[in-house]
């Protein structure tokens, strides 16, 4: 190995060793593993760097190797994990970054992929939908961009614009849309009668007021004659997983609501208490691939206790908590450190929830009006109106 290659290996390996040590700190109480495992991989990494430095057709910059290795290490865990540069960490530390966005949640799948656009948000008004791929943000390719970086680029001053290049489905040509950043607010829980006797509640996002707002909507619909409830959780992606617990307790009177599992900690069961389960009306939940985070914890709880039937599409599987671990060189690791489970103890994160009755959301070509019908909602109404004996 040349002296230059040795220097590059040293520069790249030191941060990787630091990440190994960070992992040790996060899992210090886990069962012991073979301590040679990590160092064996580092020796292989040493060989790879040497081959790249000495044999690649062009001269390689050490910074590029390091950033690529760190990014791959983090993003190989799950789409929400990311390696943050020192500049990213500095922005977080200042705490004064503009918060206004376009009302969108992202994940990684080749490019940045839209999980959901909040109801009436700039993104929704621009026609963005669950499953859209964002190929570029303000002329910056997203192919190697982390979710963290993408969400940061979408933020900006109110009234400013961001340009997105979007791919939908099998369309041959991408679409360029310009979206104006606005404060995304509005009522998150709304209700109405879908039909006589059937109340329909839309939960656009979860926050610390969702349980109270949901209880109020259910009470209002009950006064209007609702004897069944349909809760619409489609494209509901905002709200940390724990925010799904309190709303679930409105419907579940006993047993495990969810469990929290973290490295180095005993599994913690979150259970219903005396007075929970005040809402006793039969429930149907509408879900799709944009249903995630708190909405998945909520849906898993009601489904696991046979309080609700899930109708629609498989949910995303994104029910973990992330935190940032600072590294000595100023960079950081944004890593999933805890995840939430179904009442039976099954993982939600990276697994999702399968619907009891599968119904696909209709495909919509970019720039065209959505169809007038709603097959998932229509199926839910049909299930409610069909006698139990006919369903079997």
C-alpha positions as CSV (number, residue, x, y, z in Angstrom):
1,X,0.0,0.0,0.0
2,X,1.3,3.5,-0.9
3,X,1.8,6.1,1.8
4,X,-1.0,8.1,0.3
5,X,-3.4,5.2,0.5
6,X,-2.4,4.5,4.1
7,X,-3.2,8.1,4.9
8,X,-6.6,7.9,3.3
9,X,-7.4,4.6,5.1
10,X,-6.5,6.3,8.4
11,X,-8.7,9.3,7.6
12,X,-11.6,7.2,6.7
13,X,-11.2,4.4,9.2
14,X,-11.0,6.6,12.3
15,X,-14.6,8.0,11.9
16,X,-15.8,4.4,11.2
17,X,-14.1,3.2,14.4
18,X,-15.8,6.1,16.2
19,X,-19.2,4.9,14.8
20,X,-18.4,1.4,16.1
21,X,-17.7,2.8,19.5
22,X,-21.0,4.8,19.3
23,X,-22.8,1.6,18.5
24,X,-21.1,0.1,21.6
25,X,-22.4,2.9,23.7
26,X,-25.9,2.6,22.4
27,X,-25.9,-1.2,23.0
28,X,-23.7,-1.5,26.0
29,X,-26.1,-3.8,27.9
30,X,-26.8,-6.1,25.0
31,X,-25.4,-9.7,24.9
32,X,-21.7,-9.7,24.0
33,X,-20.7,-10.4,20.5
34,X,-17.4,-11.5,18.9
35,X,-15.2,-8.4,19.3
36,X,-13.2,-9.3,16.2
37,X,-16.3,-9.0,13.9
38,X,-16.1,-5.2,13.6
39,X,-12.4,-5.2,13.1
40,X,-12.5,-7.9,10.5
41,X,-14.8,-5.7,8.5
42,X,-12.5,-2.8,9.0
43,X,-9.6,-4.8,7.6
44,X,-11.7,-5.6,4.5
45,X,-12.5,-1.9,4.3
46,X,-8.8,-1.2,4.5
47,X,-8.2,-3.5,1.5
48,X,-11.1,-1.9,-0.5
49,X,-9.7,1.7,0.0
50,X,-6.3,0.6,-1.0
51,X,-7.6,-1.0,-4.2
52,X,-9.6,2.1,-5.0
53,X,-6.7,4.5,-4.3
54,X,-4.2,2.5,-6.3
55,X,-6.3,1.1,-9.2
56,X,-9.3,3.3,-9.9
57,X,-9.0,4.9,-13.3
58,X,-9.0,8.5,-11.9
59,X,-7.5,10.0,-8.8
60,X,-9.9,9.8,-5.9
61,X,-10.5,12.4,-3.3
62,X,-10.3,11.1,0.3
63,X,-13.2,13.3,1.4
64,X,-15.4,11.8,-1.3
65,X,-14.6,8.3,-0.1
66,X,-15.2,9.1,3.5
67,X,-18.6,10.8,2.9
68,X,-19.7,8.0,0.7
69,X,-18.7,5.3,3.2
70,X,-20.4,7.1,6.1
71,X,-23.5,7.8,4.2
72,X,-23.8,4.1,3.1
73,X,-23.2,2.9,6.6
74,X,-26.0,5.0,8.0
75,X,-28.5,4.6,5.2
76,X,-28.0,0.9,5.1
77,X,-29.7,0.7,8.5
78,X,-33.1,2.1,7.5
79,X,-34.3,5.0,5.3
80,X,-34.7,7.3,8.2
81,X,-31.0,7.0,9.4
82,X,-28.4,9.4,8.0
83,X,-24.9,10.6,8.5
84,X,-24.8,14.3,9.0
85,X,-21.9,16.5,7.9
86,X,-20.5,19.0,10.4
87,X,-22.4,21.7,8.5
88,X,-25.7,19.8,9.0
89,X,-25.0,19.4,12.7
90,X,-24.1,23.1,13.1
91,X,-27.4,24.1,11.5
92,X,-29.2,21.9,14.0
93,X,-27.3,23.4,16.9
94,X,-28.2,26.9,16.0
95,X,-31.9,26.1,16.3
96,X,-32.8,29.0,14.1
97,X,-33.4,27.3,10.7
98,X,-36.6,28.3,9.0
99,X,-39.4,25.9,9.8
100,X,-41.8,26.7,7.0
101,X,-42.1,23.8,4.6
102,X,-44.5,22.5,2.0
103,X,-46.3,20.0,4.1
104,X,-44.7,16.8,3.0
105,X,-43.1,13.7,4.5
106,X,-40.3,11.8,2.7
107,X,-38.5,8.4,2.7
108,X,-35.7,7.0,0.6
109,X,-36.3,4.5,-2.2
110,X,-33.7,5.0,-4.9
111,X,-34.6,8.7,-4.9
112,X,-36.5,10.6,-2.2
113,X,-40.1,9.2,-2.2
114,X,-43.2,11.0,-1.0
115,X,-44.8,9.3,2.0
116,X,-47.7,11.8,2.1
117,X,-48.7,15.4,1.6
118,X,-50.7,17.0,4.4
119,X,-54.3,17.9,3.6
120,X,-54.5,21.4,2.0
121,X,-50.8,21.9,2.2
122,X,-48.8,23.5,-0.6
123,X,-47.6,20.1,-1.7
124,X,-51.1,18.7,-1.8
125,X,-52.3,21.8,-3.8
126,X,-49.4,21.2,-6.2
127,X,-50.7,17.7,-6.8
128,X,-48.1,15.6,-5.0
129,X,-49.2,12.2,-3.8
130,X,-48.1,9.2,-1.9
131,X,-45.6,7.3,-4.0
132,X,-44.3,10.1,-6.1
133,X,-40.5,10.2,-6.5
134,X,-38.7,13.5,-6.1
135,X,-35.8,13.4,-8.5
136,X,-34.4,16.9,-7.9
137,X,-34.9,19.7,-5.4
138,X,-33.9,23.1,-6.8
139,X,-31.7,21.4,-9.4
140,X,-30.0,19.2,-6.8
141,X,-30.2,15.5,-7.6
142,X,-31.7,13.4,-4.8
143,X,-30.2,10.1,-5.8
144,X,-27.6,10.2,-3.0
145,X,-29.5,12.6,-0.8
146,X,-30.6,11.6,2.7
147,X,-34.2,12.2,4.0
148,X,-32.7,14.6,6.5
149,X,-31.0,16.6,3.8
150,X,-34.1,16.6,1.6
151,X,-36.4,17.8,4.3
152,X,-33.9,20.5,5.1
153,X,-33.9,21.7,1.5
154,X,-37.7,21.9,1.5
155,X,-37.7,24.3,4.4
156,X,-37.4,28.0,3.8
157,X,-38.9,31.4,4.4
158,X,-42.7,31.8,4.0
159,X,-43.5,32.8,0.5
160,X,-40.3,31.5,-1.0
161,X,-40.5,28.9,-3.8
162,X,-38.9,25.5,-4.3
163,X,-38.7,23.7,-7.6
164,X,-39.2,19.9,-7.7
165,X,-38.7,17.4,-10.5
166,X,-41.2,14.6,-9.8
167,X,-41.7,11.1,-11.3
168,X,-45.0,9.3,-10.9
169,X,-45.6,5.7,-11.6
170,X,-44.4,4.5,-15.0
171,X,-44.5,7.9,-16.6
172,X,-41.8,8.3,-19.2
173,X,-41.2,12.0,-18.5
174,X,-40.7,13.7,-15.2
175,X,-42.8,16.7,-14.1
176,X,-41.4,20.0,-12.9
177,X,-43.5,21.8,-10.2
178,X,-42.8,24.9,-8.3
179,X,-44.2,25.0,-4.8
180,X,-44.5,28.0,-2.5
181,X,-43.6,27.5,1.1
182,X,-46.3,28.3,3.6
183,X,-47.1,27.8,7.3
184,X,-48.9,24.4,7.2
185,X,-51.7,24.6,9.8
186,X,-55.4,24.0,9.8
187,X,-57.7,21.6,11.6
188,X,-56.2,18.2,11.9
189,X,-59.3,16.3,13.0
190,X,-62.6,16.8,11.2
191,X,-65.9,14.9,11.0
192,X,-69.1,14.5,9.2
193,X,-71.8,11.9,8.5
194,X,-70.8,9.8,5.5
195,X,-74.3,8.3,5.4
196,X,-77.1,8.2,8.0
197,X,-75.8,6.3,11.0
198,X,-72.2,6.3,9.8
199,X,-69.7,8.9,11.1
200,X,-66.6,9.7,9.1
201,X,-63.6,11.3,10.9
202,X,-60.5,12.4,9.0
203,X,-57.3,12.6,11.0
204,X,-54.8,14.5,8.9
205,X,-51.9,14.4,11.4
206,X,-51.3,13.5,15.0
207,X,-50.2,15.9,17.8
208,X,-50.8,16.2,21.5
209,X,-54.4,17.4,21.0
210,X,-55.5,14.6,18.7
211,X,-57.1,12.5,21.5
212,X,-59.2,15.4,22.7
213,X,-60.2,16.5,19.2
214,X,-61.1,13.0,18.2
215,X,-63.2,12.5,21.3
216,X,-65.0,15.7,20.6
217,X,-65.7,14.7,17.0
218,X,-67.0,11.3,18.0
219,X,-69.3,12.9,20.6
220,X,-70.7,15.3,18.0
221,X,-71.3,12.6,15.4
222,X,-73.0,10.4,18.0
223,X,-75.4,13.2,18.7
224,X,-76.1,13.3,15.0
225,X,-77.0,9.7,15.0
226,X,-73.8,7.9,14.2
227,X,-73.8,4.2,15.3
228,X,-70.6,3.3,13.3
229,X,-67.3,5.1,12.8
230,X,-65.0,5.3,9.8
231,X,-61.6,6.8,10.7
232,X,-59.6,7.9,7.7
233,X,-55.9,7.6,8.2
234,X,-54.8,7.6,4.6
235,X,-51.7,9.8,3.9
236,X,-51.5,10.5,7.6
237,X,-47.7,10.6,8.2
238,X,-47.1,13.4,10.7
239,X,-46.7,12.7,14.4
240,X,-44.1,10.8,16.4
241,X,-45.1,7.2,17.1
242,X,-45.9,7.8,20.8
243,X,-48.6,10.3,19.8
244,X,-50.8,7.4,18.7
245,X,-51.1,6.1,22.2
246,X,-53.5,8.5,23.8
247,X,-56.0,8.4,20.8
248,X,-55.9,4.6,20.9
249,X,-56.8,4.6,24.6
250,X,-60.2,6.1,23.6
251,X,-61.1,2.8,21.9
252,X,-59.1,0.2,23.9
253,X,-60.3,-0.5,27.4
254,X,-57.7,-3.0,28.6
255,X,-54.4,-4.8,27.7
256,X,-51.3,-3.6,25.8
257,X,-51.8,-0.5,23.6
258,X,-48.2,-0.8,22.2
259,X,-44.7,-1.7,23.4
260,X,-41.5,0.3,23.1
261,X,-38.3,-1.6,22.3
262,X,-34.8,-0.1,22.4
263,X,-31.3,-1.4,22.4
264,X,-30.0,-1.7,26.0
265,X,-33.4,-1.4,27.5
266,X,-36.1,-3.9,28.6
267,X,-39.2,-3.9,26.4
268,X,-41.7,-1.4,27.9
269,X,-45.4,-2.3,27.6
270,X,-47.8,0.7,27.4
271,X,-51.2,-0.5,28.7
272,X,-54.7,0.8,29.0
273,X,-55.8,2.2,32.3
274,X,-59.1,2.4,34.2
275,X,-61.5,4.7,32.3
276,X,-60.0,4.0,28.9
277,X,-62.1,2.6,26.1
278,X,-64.8,5.3,26.4
279,X,-65.7,5.1,22.7
280,X,-67.5,1.8,22.1
281,X,-68.9,2.3,18.6
282,X,-67.8,-0.2,16.0
283,X,-64.9,1.2,14.0
284,X,-63.4,0.8,10.5
285,X,-60.0,2.3,9.7
286,X,-59.0,3.5,6.2
287,X,-55.2,3.0,5.6
288,X,-52.8,3.2,2.7
289,X,-49.0,3.3,2.0
290,X,-49.0,6.9,3.4
291,X,-50.3,5.7,6.8
292,X,-47.3,5.8,9.2
293,X,-45.7,6.9,12.5
294,X,-48.4,7.7,15.1
295,X,-51.2,6.6,12.7
296,X,-49.6,3.1,12.5
297,X,-49.3,2.8,16.2
298,X,-52.9,3.8,16.6
299,X,-54.1,1.4,13.8
300,X,-52.0,-1.4,15.2
301,X,-53.6,-1.0,18.6
302,X,-57.2,-1.0,17.4
303,X,-56.6,-3.8,15.0
304,X,-54.7,-5.9,17.5
305,X,-57.6,-5.7,20.0
306,X,-60.2,-6.4,17.3
307,X,-61.7,-2.9,17.8
308,X,-61.3,-2.0,14.1
309,X,-61.0,-3.5,10.7
310,X,-58.3,-2.2,8.4
311,X,-59.4,-1.4,4.8
312,X,-57.2,-0.2,2.0
313,X,-53.5,-0.7,1.4
314,X,-50.5,-2.0,3.3
315,X,-49.2,0.7,5.6
316,X,-45.6,2.0,5.2
317,X,-43.9,0.6,8.3
318,X,-42.2,3.6,9.9
319,X,-42.6,3.5,13.6
320,X,-39.2,4.3,15.2
321,X,-37.7,7.1,17.2
322,X,-34.5,8.8,15.9
323,X,-31.9,10.8,17.8
324,X,-28.7,12.5,16.8
325,X,-25.4,11.4,18.2
326,X,-22.6,13.9,17.8
327,X,-19.2,12.6,16.7
328,X,-15.8,14.1,17.7
329,X,-15.0,15.5,14.2
330,X,-18.2,17.6,14.3
331,X,-20.3,15.3,12.1
332,X,-23.2,13.3,13.5
333,X,-25.2,10.2,13.2
334,X,-29.0,10.4,12.9
335,X,-30.0,7.0,14.1
336,X,-33.1,5.0,15.0
337,X,-32.8,4.1,18.7
338,X,-36.3,2.8,19.6
339,X,-39.2,1.2,17.8
340,X,-42.9,0.6,18.6
341,X,-44.6,-2.8,18.4
342,X,-48.1,-4.1,17.9
343,X,-50.1,-5.3,21.0
344,X,-48.9,-8.9,20.2
345,X,-45.3,-7.8,20.1
346,X,-44.7,-7.8,16.3
347,X,-42.6,-5.1,14.7
348,X,-44.3,-2.2,12.9
349,X,-41.1,-0.5,11.7
350,X,-40.0,-1.7,8.2
351,X,-42.9,-4.2,8.3
352,X,-46.1,-2.2,8.3
353,X,-49.7,-3.4,8.7
354,X,-51.5,-5.6,6.3
355,X,-55.2,-4.6,5.7
356,X,-58.0,-6.9,6.6
357,X,-59.6,-6.0,3.3
358,X,-57.3,-5.0,0.5
359,X,-58.4,-2.1,-1.8
360,X,-56.0,-0.2,-4.0
361,X,-56.0,3.6,-4.2
362,X,-56.9,4.6,-7.8
363,X,-53.9,5.8,-9.9
364,X,-54.0,9.4,-10.9
365,X,-51.9,10.8,-13.7
366,X,-49.9,13.9,-12.8
367,X,-51.8,17.1,-13.6
368,X,-55.2,15.4,-13.9
369,X,-58.1,15.6,-11.5
370,X,-58.6,12.7,-9.1
371,X,-61.4,10.3,-9.8
372,X,-64.8,11.2,-8.4
373,X,-65.2,7.8,-6.7
374,X,-63.4,6.6,-3.5
375,X,-63.2,2.8,-3.7
376,X,-61.7,2.4,-0.2
377,X,-64.3,4.5,1.5
378,X,-67.0,2.8,-0.5
379,X,-65.8,-0.6,0.6
380,X,-65.8,0.5,4.2
381,X,-69.4,1.7,4.0
382,X,-70.3,-1.6,2.2
383,X,-68.7,-3.6,5.1
384,X,-70.6,-1.7,7.7
385,X,-73.9,-2.0,5.9
386,X,-73.4,-5.7,5.1
387,X,-74.7,-8.0,7.9
388,X,-72.0,-10.0,9.7
389,X,-73.3,-13.3,8.5
390,X,-73.0,-12.1,4.9
391,X,-69.3,-11.1,5.4
392,X,-68.3,-14.6,6.5
